[in-house]
Amino acid sequence: MTQFEDRIRRMAREAMAEIGRDESEIDDIVEPPGADYCVISFTDPEIKPIEVSKPLGAGESQEQDELRRALQYRFGT
C-alpha cells in the first residue's frame, strides 16, 4: 500500500462519517500500479466508483474537502 492510498483510505473513512454514511459501504480503495490516482469502490454495485487524483500541491484539508464533496455527490446527500 502506498502512502497516497493509505491517506485516501483514512480520509474516505472520515468523510463517510462526516456525511452520515457507514464506512463499511466502501468496498475497496486501490491505487493501480503506475497510476496517479486511487479508485474508491463501493459494496452497492449501483454506486459507481470514484477516482481520486493525486494532489498537485494541495493541502490535506483541501483534499479532504474535495473527497467529501465527491462522496456527497455520489450518495446524493
N, C-alpha and C positions, 0 to 999 in steps of 0.2 A: 504494500500500500504506500502510495506517495504522500508527501506532506500535504499537497493540494487536495488529494482525495480525502485524507483524514480531516482536514479543515472543513471541507464541504459536508462531510458526514456530521460533524459536530454542529455546524451552522444550520443544516437542514433539520436536525432534531430540535434545536432551539426555535427555529422559525415555525415548525409544525405546532409546537406548544403555544407559541405566541398567537397563532391564528385559530387556536382551539381545536386542532386536529391531533389524532393519536399518531405518534411517530411510527407505530407498527404498520401504518398504511404505506410506508416506504418499503419497497421490496429489496432494492439494492442501489448502491451508488458505486459507479465504476469509472475509472479513467482509462479509456482504451490505450493500449501501448502506442506510444509516439504521438498521442493526441494532445491538444492544448485545451481540453475541456473534460468535464465529468458528465455522466448521464445518470440522472435520478429516475429509477423506475418504481412503479407502484404496484401494490398487490392487486388492485382492481384493474382488470385488463381494459376497462373503458376509459381509464385515465391515461392520457398519453405521457410518455417520458418527457423530462425537462433536461435540456443541455445547458450546463453552466460553464461559460468560458473562463479561462484563466484570466485574472485581472491584469490590466496594463497600468500598474501603479496605483490602483485604487486601494484605499484603506479597508481594513476588515469591516468597519461599520457600514461602509458603502456596499461592500459585497453582501453583507447580511441584509441590508435593505432591499437590494435587488433580488436576492433569493426569496425573501418574504413576499415581495410583490409577485414574483413568478408563481409561487405556491398559492397565493390568494387567487390569482387569475385562473390557475389550473383547477382549483377546487370551487371557484365561484363564490368566495367569501369576501 
